Amino acid sequence: MRGLRGKRVLVTGAAGGIGAATVKRFCEEGCSVWALDRDAAGLESLAAALVEAGLGAQLAGSSVTDVADPVAVAAAFAELHATWPSLDVLINNAGISSRRRFLELELDEWRRMLDVNLTGLFLVGQTAARAMAAAGSGVIVNMGSMNALIGCPNYAHYNASKAGVVELTKTMALELAPAVRVLSVCPGAVRTPMQEAEYTAAMFAALDAKIPLQRHGSPDEIAALFAFLASEEAPYVCGTSIVIDGGESSGGLASAANEEL
């Protein structure tokens, strides 16, 4: 992608799934990447995989951090700023998910979901944006979800957190432009370890059958979109939510439900 080589990129939720694929993609683009995750062992595995792929030199550092903890986030940025005075790109990807019926949802689980997916994204985004605004440039891509845009049962807490991300992104874009460009990505079904922990093989097959492209997306496909949006190929994309869902929101689940009536 044009204009990415040499950029300083922070990726949160970097240890696995979409985050790990995103770190690798930006390393391949010639960026200097900082990886942040609460999973220390996962970060070590990521670093080893990058070395094996010949990309180890592109990993500038990593921080073991829970994004929902403001003290930990401040410490991580202090560590990062010791290497970089600012950063060029933030991929605000860290998030969690769990499957729970609304009437069975406990308050602690509700709070933890919003703490990580929304408050954590706010804490990291605000800290990064302050440095970017002072430097006069930057790109922030927040991780939303198609669940923010359409109804989805069994995920009230997740849906609410991601809807908050979409609206927070709009406000950030309005207040930080033109120096800092902010947008969000809203994936549909993506085959990640997080989703594999919640779905059976039969559930995957049933969902695939309702998606127009007949499959889940891959972490690499989301990482490629992140790279495009952060690059000079997308300088006029700002304040919006980019859906990447195999056509699911255009037909898919809604059409399949309609056909069953």
Backbone as CSV, one residue per row, in Angstrom:
resi,resn,N_x,N_y,N_z,CA_x,CA_y,CA_z,C_x,C_y,C_z
1,MET,0.840,-1.191,0.000,0.000,0.000,0.000,0.883,1.252,0.000
2,ARG,0.492,2.237,-0.787,1.297,3.442,-0.925,1.339,4.226,0.385
3,GLY,2.534,4.629,0.771,2.697,5.514,1.909,2.777,4.851,3.268
4,LEU,2.872,3.532,3.333,2.962,2.863,4.638,4.388,2.590,5.096
5,ARG,5.304,2.417,4.169,6.669,2.051,4.546,7.261,3.072,5.526
6,GLY,7.787,2.543,6.627,8.409,3.390,7.633,7.455,3.974,8.654
7,LYS,6.159,3.772,8.491,5.193,4.299,9.441,5.277,3.547,10.768
8,ARG,4.984,4.262,11.838,4.974,3.688,13.192,3.530,3.315,13.534
9,VAL,3.298,2.030,13.759,1.931,1.500,13.886,1.775,0.776,15.213
10,LEU,0.757,1.149,15.972,0.395,0.447,17.205,-0.827,-0.410,16.923
11,VAL,-0.745,-1.700,17.264,-1.866,-2.623,17.118,-2.222,-3.163,18.492
12,THR,-3.464,-2.966,18.913,-3.917,-3.548,20.179,-4.635,-4.866,19.915
13,GLY,-4.707,-5.710,20.939,-5.264,-7.049,20.737,-4.429,-7.817,19.736
14,ALA,-3.103,-7.668,19.867,-2.176,-8.093,18.814,-1.748,-9.550,18.879
15,ALA,-2.064,-10.250,19.955,-1.451,-11.559,20.172,-2.055,-12.690,19.336
16,GLY,-3.255,-12.515,18.817,-3.869,-13.618,18.070,-4.942,-13.121,17.128
17,GLY,-5.467,-14.026,16.314,-6.588,-13.708,15.445,-6.311,-12.556,14.504
18,ILE,-7.263,-11.635,14.421,-7.140,-10.485,13.534,-5.959,-9.606,13.927
19,GLY,-5.728,-9.452,15.226,-4.613,-8.618,15.680,-3.273,-9.120,15.203
20,ALA,-3.021,-10.413,15.340,-1.749,-10.985,14.906,-1.589,-10.880,13.392
21,ALA,-2.670,-11.126,12.655,-2.619,-10.983,11.201,-2.335,-9.548,10.801
22,THR,-2.860,-8.596,11.575,-2.656,-7.184,11.288,-1.215,-6.769,11.550
23,VAL,-0.656,-7.238,12.656,0.760,-6.963,12.929,1.620,-7.467,11.777
24,LYS,1.368,-8.692,11.355,2.157,-9.281,10.272,2.006,-8.477,8.988
25,ARG,0.787,-8.063,8.660,0.568,-7.326,7.419,1.310,-5.989,7.419
26,PHE,1.247,-5.261,8.524,1.955,-3.979,8.573,3.471,-4.174,8.574
27,CYS,3.942,-5.257,9.171,5.374,-5.576,9.079,5.761,-5.841,7.623
28,GLU,4.918,-6.576,6.922,5.181,-6.857,5.505,5.177,-5.581,4.665
29,GLU,4.408,-4.583,5.100,4.355,-3.308,4.395,5.572,-2.427,4.694
30,GLY,6.461,-2.905,5.558,7.659,-2.141,5.887,7.473,-1.161,7.022
31,CYS,6.403,-1.329,7.791,6.149,-0.464,8.939,6.954,-0.932,10.153
32,SER,7.095,-0.041,11.101,7.612,-0.389,12.420,6.395,-0.549,13.323
33,VAL,6.260,-1.710,13.958,5.007,-2.051,14.643,5.235,-2.279,16.136
34,TRP,4.319,-1.753,16.938,4.295,-2.017,18.379,3.049,-2.847,18.670
35,ALA,3.228,-3.978,19.348,2.129,-4.897,19.634,1.706,-4.774,21.093
36,LEU,0.409,-4.680,21.322,-0.118,-4.547,22.683,-1.203,-5.592,22.895
37,ASP,-1.099,-6.315,24.013,-2.088,-7.338,24.344,-1.915,-7.692,25.815
38,ARG,-2.938,-8.219,26.431,-2.817,-8.661,27.826,-2.235,-10.068,27.933
39,ASP,-2.111,-10.767,26.793,-1.632,-12.144,26.734,-0.119,-12.162,26.502
40,ALA,0.654,-12.302,27.563,2.115,-12.260,27.450,2.646,-13.410,26.604
41,ALA,2.124,-14.605,26.825,2.588,-15.761,26.045,2.242,-15.591,24.572
42,GLY,1.077,-15.031,24.289,0.687,-14.791,22.907,1.596,-13.800,22.218
43,LEU,2.020,-12.761,22.937,2.953,-11.786,22.362,4.308,-12.428,22.075
44,GLU,4.739,-13.324,22.946,6.007,-14.030,22.710,5.896,-14.915,21.471
45,SER,4.776,-15.599,21.321,4.565,-16.439,20.134,4.518,-15.601,18.867
46,LEU,3.889,-14.448,18.945,3.824,-13.537,17.804,5.218,-13.097,17.390
47,ALA,6.032,-12.700,18.360,7.396,-12.259,18.054,8.193,-13.375,17.398
48,ALA,8.032,-14.588,17.912,8.749,-15.733,17.335,8.303,-15.997,15.905
49,ALA,6.998,-15.890,15.655,6.469,-16.118,14.305,6.981,-15.062,13.330
50,LEU,7.113,-13.840,13.784,7.635,-12.780,12.920,9.102,-13.017,12.591
51,VAL,9.860,-13.457,13.575,11.273,-13.785,13.322,11.369,-14.899,12.287
52,GLU,10.536,-15.928,12.453,10.551,-17.061,11.524,10.189,-16.623,10.107
53,ALA,9.316,-15.608,10.009,8.896,-15.102,8.702,9.860,-14.064,8.134
54,GLY,10.951,-13.802,8.853,11.923,-12.805,8.401,11.482,-11.376,8.639
55,LEU,10.532,-11.186,9.558,9.983,-9.861,9.826,10.285,-9.364,11.226
56,GLY,11.144,-10.057,11.932,11.403,-9.719,13.325,11.900,-8.303,13.527
57,ALA,12.655,-7.786,12.582,13.216,-6.440,12.720,12.140,-5.365,12.673
58,GLN,10.952,-5.701,12.136,9.880,-4.709,12.020,9.098,-4.538,13.324
59,LEU,9.273,-5.466,14.274,8.580,-5.364,15.555,9.410,-4.488,16.489
60,ALA,8.936,-3.271,16.721,9.693,-2.309,17.525,9.610,-2.621,19.007
61,GLY,8.514,-3.258,19.434,8.347,-3.571,20.841,6.954,-4.101,21.105
62,SER,6.708,-4.453,22.356,5.390,-4.942,22.743,5.147,-4.598,24.200
63,SER,3.870,-4.523,24.559,3.480,-4.216,25.931,2.380,-5.173,26.363
64,VAL,2.557,-5.788,27.535,1.528,-6.636,28.123,0.583,-5.716,28.889
65,THR,-0.614,-5.515,28.349,-1.499,-4.463,28.861,-2.958,-4.857,28.726
66,ASP,-3.728,-4.605,29.764,-5.186,-4.701,29.711,-5.701,-3.313,29.341
67,VAL,-6.304,-3.175,28.169,-6.704,-1.850,27.698,-7.783,-1.223,28.573
68,ALA,-8.472,-2.018,29.380,-9.510,-1.491,30.262,-8.946,-0.853,31.523
69,ASP,-7.652,-0.970,31.735,-6.987,-0.438,32.927,-6.264,0.852,32.554
70,PRO,-6.749,2.010,32.996,-6.122,3.271,32.586,-4.677,3.413,33.038
71,VAL,-4.339,2.858,34.187,-2.957,2.924,34.666,-2.044,2.100,33.745
72,ALA,-2.520,0.913,33.368,-1.736,0.056,32.479,-1.583,0.689,31.098
73,VAL,-2.628,1.331,30.605,-2.551,1.990,29.294,-1.538,3.131,29.336
74,ALA,-1.565,3.923,30.399,-0.603,5.020,30.530,0.820,4.491,30.576
75,ALA,1.030,3.387,31.289,2.375,2.795,31.377,2.827,2.271,30.024
76,ALA,1.913,1.661,29.272,2.261,1.139,27.950,2.675,2.269,27.015
77,PHE,1.951,3.383,27.055,2.306,4.502,26.185,3.606,5.165,26.628
78,ALA,3.874,5.169,27.916,5.158,5.697,28.376,6.298,4.858,27.819
79,GLU,6.109,3.542,27.800,7.111,2.632,27.235,7.248,2.862,25.727
80,LEU,6.109,2.986,25.053,6.128,3.214,23.607,6.810,4.541,23.273
81,HIS,6.467,5.602,24.011,7.019,6.925,23.711,8.500,7.038,24.031
82,ALA,9.014,6.113,24.816,10.453,6.081,25.030,11.181,5.683,23.754
83,THR,10.467,4.969,22.877,11.022,4.573,21.568,10.562,5.518,20.465
84,TRP,9.265,5.853,20.475,8.676,6.742,19.472,8.106,7.979,20.168
85,PRO,8.441,9.188,19.730,7.815,10.368,20.317,6.325,10.446,20.004
86,SER,5.925,9.905,18.866,4.519,9.834,18.490,4.316,8.558,17.685
87,LEU,3.169,8.394,17.100,2.931,7.263,16.216,2.076,7.740,15.063
88,ASP,2.109,7.001,13.982,1.411,7.403,12.764,0.056,6.732,12.610
89,VAL,-0.051,5.486,13.084,-1.268,4.699,12.882,-1.605,3.940,14.162
90,LEU,-2.856,3.981,14.551,-3.368,3.128,15.625,-4.439,2.217,15.047
91,ILE,-4.237,0.917,15.185,-5.283,-0.069,14.887,-5.844,-0.503,16.239
92,ASN,-6.983,0.067,16.585,-7.582,-0.072,17.912,-8.466,-1.320,17.922
93,ASN,-7.809,-2.478,17.993,-8.453,-3.755,17.698,-8.861,-4.568,18.923
94,ALA,-8.293,-4.301,20.091,-8.511,-5.165,21.253,-9.994,-5.292,21.583
95,GLY,-10.422,-6.517,21.850,-11.815,-6.737,22.203,-12.059,-8.157,22.657
96,ILE,-13.186,-8.356,23.308,-13.586,-9.674,23.781,-15.010,-9.948,23.315
97,SER,-15.421,-11.183,23.428,-16.787,-11.573,23.064,-17.216,-12.738,23.933
98,SER,-18.502,-12.831,24.162,-19.078,-14.019,24.794,-20.530,-14.117,24.358
99,ARG,-21.027,-15.324,24.366,-22.382,-15.600,23.886,-23.285,-15.833,25.100
100,ARG,-24.339,-15.008,25.230,-25.197,-15.127,26.400,-26.597,-14.608,26.069
101,ARG,-27.616,-15.347,26.467,-28.988,-14.869,26.304,-29.206,-13.633,27.177
102,PHE,-29.996,-12.687,26.686,-30.202,-11.429,27.394,-30.688,-11.636,28.824
103,LEU,-31.649,-12.538,29.030,-32.209,-12.736,30.356,-31.247,-13.451,31.302
104,GLU,-30.174,-14.011,30.767,-29.178,-14.716,31.591,-27.904,-13.900,31.778
105,LEU,-27.855,-12.713,31.203,-26.648,-11.900,31.220,-26.450,-11.267,32.594
106,GLU,-25.284,-11.554,33.200,-24.961,-11.006,34.518,-24.330,-9.622,34.367
107,LEU,-24.522,-8.788,35.390,-24.006,-7.416,35.349,-22.491,-7.381,35.203
108,ASP,-21.782,-8.289,35.884,-20.319,-8.295,35.786,-19.858,-8.564,34.353
109,GLU,-20.555,-9.477,33.656,-20.185,-9.789,32.279,-20.501,-8.603,31.362
110,TRP,-21.634,-7.956,31.598,-21.985,-6.749,30.848,-20.903,-5.683,31.010
111,ARG,-20.524,-5.437,32.261,-19.542,-4.381,32.545,-18.183,-4.691,31.930
112,ARG,-17.744,-5.938,32.038,-16.435,-6.305,31.488,-16.415,-6.123,29.975
113,MET,-17.513,-6.475,29.306,-17.577,-6.321,27.857,-17.429,-4.854,27.471
114,LEU,-18.158,-3.969,28.129,-18.060,-2.553,27.805,-16.714,-1.963,28.238
115,ASP,-16.175,-2.453,29.349,-14.871,-1.974,29.809,-13.784,-2.217,28.765
116,VAL,-13.775,-3.409,28.197,-12.726,-3.749,27.228,-13.035,-3.161,25.851
117,ASN,-14.226,-3.450,25.342,-14.540,-3.131,23.946,-14.781,-1.656,23.685
118,LEU,-15.272,-0.933,24.678,-15.594,0.476,24.474,-14.692,1.402,25.296
119,THR,-14.645,1.198,26.610,-13.794,2.057,27.430,-12.322,1.858,27.094
120,GLY,-11.907,0.604,26.868,-10.514,0.350,26.495,-10.150,1.007,25.186
121,LEU,-11.067,0.930,24.221,-10.832,1.580,22.928,-10.737,3.098,23.107
122,PHE,-11.586,3.659,23.970,-11.531,5.092,24.276,-10.196,5.478,24.905
123,LEU,-9.750,4.709,25.897,-8.506,5.048,26.598,-7.312,5.044,25.652
124,VAL,-7.194,3.990,24.862,-6.079,3.898,23.924,-6.216,4.963,22.840
125,GLY,-7.431,5.123,22.327,-7.650,6.088,21.255,-7.367,7.514,21.686
126,GLN,-7.806,7.880,22.873,-7.577,9.243,23.349,-6.099,9.519,23.571
127,THR,-5.395,8.549,24.166,-3.965,8.737,24.428,-3.185,8.853,23.127
128,ALA,-3.497,7.983,22.170,-2.824,8.053,20.871,-3.169,9.344,20.151
129,ALA,-4.426,9.751,20.216,-4.874,10.947,19.493,-4.203,12.206,20.017
130,ARG,-3.948,12.260,21.312,-3.260,13.440,21.857,-1.873,13.593,21.232
131,ALA,-1.157,12.476,21.122,0.168,12.530,20.513,0.084,12.849,19.024
132,MET,-0.886,12.245,18.340,-1.049,12.504,16.909,-1.427,13.960,16.648
133,ALA,-2.348,14.494,17.442,-2.775,15.881,17.259,-1.605,16.834,17.479
134,ALA,-0.766,16.546,18.469,0.405,17.385,18.721,1.383,17.322,17.558
135,ALA,1.470,16.137,16.920,2.372,15.961,15.784,1.770,16.481,14.482
136,GLY,0.453,16.653,14.455,-0.209,17.207,13.277,-0.668,16.209,12.247
137,SER,-0.600,14.904,12.575,-1.071,13.901,11.619,-1.251,12.556,12.306
138,GLY,-2.039,11.695,11.652,-2.224,10.338,12.170,-3.495,9.716,11.629
139,VAL,-3.581,8.406,11.779,-4.766,7.650,11.372,-5.141,6.699,12.505
140,ILE,-6.407,6.686,12.873,-6.916,5.754,13.879,-8.026,4.928,13.242
141,VAL,-7.878,3.609,13.288,-8.924,2.713,12.792,-9.426,1.890,13.977
142,ASN,-10.677,2.099,14.337,-11.286,1.405,15.460,-11.987,0.129,14.987
143,MET,-11.947,-0.884,15.832,-12.600,-2.152,15.507,-14.052,-2.132,15.975
144,GLY,-14.954,-2.037,15.005,-16.370,-2.161,15.291,-16.829,-3.583,15.032
145,SER,-18.028,-3.733,14.524,-18.567,-5.049,14.185,-19.867,-4.840,13.425
146,MET,-20.178,-5.784,12.543,-21.489,-5.745,11.906,-22.595,-5.815,12.954
147,ASN,-22.288,-6.393,14.131,-23.264,-6.469,15.217,-23.674,-5.090,15.716
148,ALA,-22.868,-4.065,15.408,-23.228,-2.700,15.777,-24.309,-2.136,14.887
149,LEU,-24.516,-2.752,13.732,-25.364,-2.168,12.701,-26.663,-2.911,12.473
150,ILE,-26.718,-4.197,12.848,-27.942,-4.989,12.679,-28.210,-5.755,13.969
151,GLY,-29.427,-6.222,14.140,-29.767,-7.000,15.329,-29.124,-8.377,15.304
152,CYS,-28.709,-8.850,16.473,-28.109,-10.185,16.587,-28.408,-10.734,17.972
153,PRO,-29.187,-11.814,18.089,-29.521,-12.349,19.406,-28.312,-12.975,20.091
154,ASN,-28.387,-13.100,21.391,-27.376,-13.751,22.241,-26.124,-12.902,22.490
155,TYR,-26.115,-11.668,22.013,-24.924,-10.825,22.139,-25.280,-9.397,22.551
156,ALA,-26.229,-9.214,23.457,-26.667,-7.866,23.829,-25.504,-6.999,24.295
157,HIS,-24.645,-7.564,25.140,-23.521,-6.796,25.705,-22.479,-6.482,24.634
158,TYR,-22.190,-7.448,23.767,-21.238,-7.242,22.676,-21.800,-6.229,21.675
159,ASN,-23.077,-6.399,21.291,-23.706,-5.491,20.347,-23.666,-4.050,20.850
160,ALA,-23.997,-3.867,22.119,-24.019,-2.522,22.697,-22.627,-1.897,22.695
161,SER,-21.620,-2.711,23.016,-20.252,-2.173,23.049,-19.796,-1.743,21.662
162,LYS,-20.128,-2.527,20.650,-19.689,-2.206,19.292,-20.500,-1.055,18.682
163,ALA,-21.767,-0.940,19.047,-22.535,0.230,18.618,-21.920,1.493,19.201
164,GLY,-21.451,1.406,20.429,-20.755,2.541,21.034,-19.488,2.905,20.289
165,VAL,-18.767,1.894,19.810,-17.541,2.144,19.032,-17.861,2.936,17.768
166,VAL,-18.932,2.552,17.077,-19.301,3.232,15.833,-19.611,4.704,16.094
167,GLU,-20.347,4.984,17.142,-20.704,6.375,17.440,-19.505,7.159,17.983
168,LEU,-18.693,6.520,18.802,-17.479,7.174,19.295,-16.565,7.537,18.130
169,THR,-16.473,6.663,17.159,-15.639,6.918,15.978,-16.082,8.183,15.256
170,LYS,-17.378,8.369,15.095,-17.888,9.559,14.409,-17.482,10.831,15.151
171,THR,-17.608,10.811,16.474,-17.243,11.987,17.255,-15.750,12.258,17.185
172,MET,-14.950,11.202,17.299,-13.504,11.368,17.185,-13.136,11.978,15.832
173,ALA,-13.771,11.480,14.776,-13.471,11.975,13.428,-13.804,13.456,13.307
174,LEU,-14.952,13.861,13.832,-15.370,15.252,13.748,-14.431,16.174,14.519
175,GLU,-13.981,15.729,15.684,-13.173,16.594,16.530,-11.692,16.586,16.169
176,LEU,-11.210,15.496,15.586,-9.767,15.366,15.340,-9.359,15.740,13.919
177,ALA,-10.312,15.748,12.973,-9.989,16.150,11.604,-9.648,17.647,11.583
178,PRO,-8.832,18.106,10.646,-8.253,17.328,9.545,-6.910,16.674,9.856
179,ALA,-6.348,16.966,11.034,-5.010,16.433,11.318,-5.013,14.923,11.451
180,VAL,-6.018,14.385,12.149,-6.083,12.952,12.422,-7.337,12.381,11.769
181,ARG,-7.152,11.370,10.964,-8.252,10.714,10.267,-8.696,9.507,11.083
182,VAL,-10.008,9.427,11.400,-10.539,8.357,12.251,-11.690,7.665,11.526
183,LEU,-11.715,6.349,11.577,-12.801,5.568,10.992,-12.879,4.229,11.703
184,SER,-13.887,3.444,11.370,-14.009,2.122,11.981,-14.251,1.074,10.912
185,VAL,-13.908,-0.156,11.254,-14.142,-1.321,10.404,-15.147,-2.216,11.117
186,CYS,-16.144,-2.692,10.377,-17.189,-3.536,10.962,-17.218,-4.884,10.255
187,PRO,-16.429,-5.849,10.749,-16.447,-7.176,10.124,-17.720,-7.940,10.461
188,GLY,-18.081,-8.829,9.546,-19.109,-9.813,9.837,-18.453,-11.041,10.449
189,ALA,-18.831,-12.208,9.987,-18.304,-13.459,10.540,-16.863,-13.683,10.076
190,VAL,-15.953,-13.764,11.020,-14.536,-14.008,10.731,-14.086,-15.203,11.563
191,ARG,-13.399,-16.131,10.941,-12.973,-17.357,11.638,-11.737,-17.050,12.475
192,THR,-11.947,-16.814,13.758,-10.864,-16.501,14.695,-10.949,-17.440,15.900
193,PRO,-9.879,-17.546,16.685,-9.947,-18.349,17.904,-11.064,-17.901,18.843
194,MET,-11.342,-16.595,18.879,-12.402,-16.093,19.748,-13.755,-16.654,19.330
195,GLN,-14.028,-16.685,18.012,-15.307,-17.220,17.565,-15.337,-18.739,17.669
196,GLU,-14.201,-19.369,17.444,-14.164,-20.830,17.560,-14.460,-21.290,18.984
197,ALA,-14.201,-20.431,19.967,-14.506,-20.776,21.356,-16.002,-20.717,21.645
198,GLU,-16.758,-20.038,20.778,-18.185,-19.853,21.010,-19.067,-20.712,20.104
199,TYR,-18.533,-21.141,18.940,-19.335,-21.824,17.935,-18.929,-23.281,17.788
200,THR,-19.908,-24.132,17.534,-19.652,-25.521,17.157,-19.469,-25.590,15.637
201,ALA,-18.989,-26.741,15.167,-18.837,-26.929,13.720,-20.179,-26.774,13.008
202,ALA,-21.238,-27.271,13.623,-22.572,-27.162,13.024,-23.018,-25.709,12.945
203,MET,-22.682,-24.915,13.954,-23.050,-23.500,13.943,-22.290,-22.750,12.854
204,PHE,-20.999,-23.073,12.685,-20.228,-22.462,11.601,-20.857,-22.780,10.249
205,ALA,-21.199,-24.042,10.043,-21.770,-24.467,8.759,-23.106,-23.775,8.498
206,ALA,-23.923,-23.652,9.532,-25.228,-23.020,9.370,-25.075,-21.541,9.020
207,LEU,-24.123,-20.874,9.649,-23.907,-19.459,9.346,-23.323,-19.283,7.949
208,ASP,-22.366,-20.130,7.578,-21.790,-20.055,6.229,-22.879,-20.155,5.160
209,ALA,-23.859,-21.008,5.396,-24.918,-21.227,4.416,-25.793,-19.989,4.226
210,LYS,-25.792,-19.081,5.200,-26.624,-17.882,5.136,-25.862,-16.651,4.627
211,ILE,-24.555,-16.787,4.439,-23.733,-15.678,3.944,-23.649,-15.785,2.423
212,PRO,-23.910,-14.718,1.683,-23.871,-14.811,0.221,-22.581,-15.401,-0.330
213,LEU,-21.429,-15.081,0.242,-20.172,-15.668,-0.233,-19.938,-17.069,0.319
214,GLN,-20.863,-17.557,1.140,-20.867,-18.958,1.599,-19.666,-19.322,2.463
215,ARG,-19.084,-18.361,3.156,-17.934,-18.663,4.010,-17.721,-17.537,5.014
216,HIS,-16.948,-17.858,6.053,-16.451,-16.834,6.960,-15.286,-16.092,6.310
217,GLY,-15.042,-14.880,6.776,-13.844,-14.166,6.374,-12.633,-14.691,7.130
218,SER,-11.448,-14.262,6.703,-10.210,-14.653,7.378,-9.573,-13.438,8.040
219,PRO,-8.799,-13.633,9.102,-8.085,-12.511,9.713,-7.218,-11.746,8.716
220,ASP,-6.611,-12.453,7.764,-5.770,-11.776,6.772,-6.567,-10.789,5.927
221,GLU,-7.832,-11.106,5.650,-8.655,-10.204,4.847,-8.984,-8.922,5.615
222,ILE,-9.202,-9.040,6.912,-9.444,-7.844,7.727,-8.158,-7.028,7.837
223,ALA,-7.036,-7.715,8.007,-5.744,-7.028,8.096,-5.447,-6.240,6.825
224,ALA,-5.794,-6.814,5.670,-5.571,-6.122,4.399,-6.400,-4.846,4.324
225,LEU,-7.633,-4.894,4.839,-8.470,-3.697,4.844,-7.888,-2.638,5.775
226,PHE,-7.414,-3.051,6.944,-6.751,-2.114,7.848,-5.590,-1.409,7.141
227,ALA,-4.775,-2.184,6.444,-3.609,-1.614,5.761,-4.048,-0.599,4.706
228,PHE,-5.056,-0.945,3.926,-5.561,-0.023,2.908,-6.052,1.272,3.535
229,LEU,-6.865,1.160,4.575,-7.463,2.347,5.175,-6.430,3.241,5.854
230,ALA,-5.353,2.664,6.340,-4.300,3.444,6.987,-3.336,4.068,5.994
231,SER,-3.403,3.653,4.754,-2.426,4.067,3.754,-2.840,5.347,3.044
232,GLU,-1.965,5.802,2.158,-2.266,6.966,1.331,-3.202,6.620,0.177
233,GLU,-3.636,5.371,0.106,-4.626,4.964,-0.894,-6.046,5.365,-0.475
234,ALA,-6.222,5.734,0.802,-7.565,6.022,1.318,-7.605,7.360,2.059
235,PRO,-7.065,8.426,1.482,-6.934,9.683,2.232,-8.241,10.405,2.488
236,TYR,-9.318,10.030,1.772,-10.596,10.731,1.917,-11.625,9.901,2.680
237,VAL,-11.185,8.770,3.234,-12.084,7.921,4.029,-11.959,8.346,5.481
238,CYS,-13.034,8.869,6.032,-12.980,9.419,7.393,-14.375,9.416,8.004
239,GLY,-14.449,9.057,9.290,-15.689,9.190,10.041,-16.752,8.155,9.754
240,THR,-16.442,7.173,8.947,-17.444,6.198,8.534,-17.098,4.810,9.040
241,SER,-18.019,3.870,8.862,-17.805,2.475,9.241,-17.788,1.624,7.983
242,ILE,-16.682,0.954,7.736,-16.532,0.112,6.554,-16.941,-1.311,6.904
243,VAL,-17.967,-1.812,6.241,-18.445,-3.173,6.488,-17.697,-4.155,5.600
244,ILE,-17.229,-5.247,6.182,-16.575,-6.327,5.439,-17.173,-7.632,5.957
245,ASP,-18.169,-8.165,5.229,-18.989,-9.239,5.794,-19.434,-10.290,4.790
246,GLY,-18.818,-10.331,3.606,-19.208,-11.342,2.631,-20.610,-11.190,2.095
247,GLY,-21.196,-10.004,2.264,-22.555,-9.766,1.798,-23.633,-10.067,2.811
248,GLU,-23.245,-10.457,4.025,-24.222,-10.889,5.025,-25.275,-9.819,5.319
249,SER,-24.860,-8.558,5.446,-25.817,-7.512,5.785,-26.668,-7.103,4.589
250,SER,-26.253,-7.490,3.376,-27.046,-7.186,2.186,-28.152,-8.206,1.956
251,GLY,-27.957,-9.407,2.449,-28.938,-10.466,2.271,-28.755,-11.459,3.397
252,GLY,-28.003,-12.508,3.097,-27.557,-13.441,4.125,-28.594,-13.800,5.157
253,LEU,-28.341,-13.409,6.405,-29.211,-13.806,7.507,-30.622,-13.295,7.318
254,ALA,-30.773,-12.038,6.882,-32.110,-11.476,6.719,-32.868,-12.215,5.608
255,SER,-32.169,-12.470,4.485,-32.830,-13.147,3.383,-33.203,-14.577,3.762
256,ALA,-32.291,-15.254,4.443,-32.567,-16.635,4.839,-33.758,-16.703,5.788
257,ALA,-33.818,-15.746,6.722,-34.946,-15.731,7.654,-36.250,-15.482,6.905
258,ASN,-36.171,-14.585,5.921,-37.348,-14.260,5.120,-37.848,-15.497,4.353
259,GLU,-36.915,-16.265,3.805,-37.277,-17.426,3.008,-37.961,-18.495,3.865
260,GLU,-37.682,-18.486,5.155,-38.229,-19.503,6.042,-39.649,-19.163,6.508
261,LEU,-40.099,-17.933,6.268,-41.418,-17.527,6.735,-42.531,-18.187,5.910
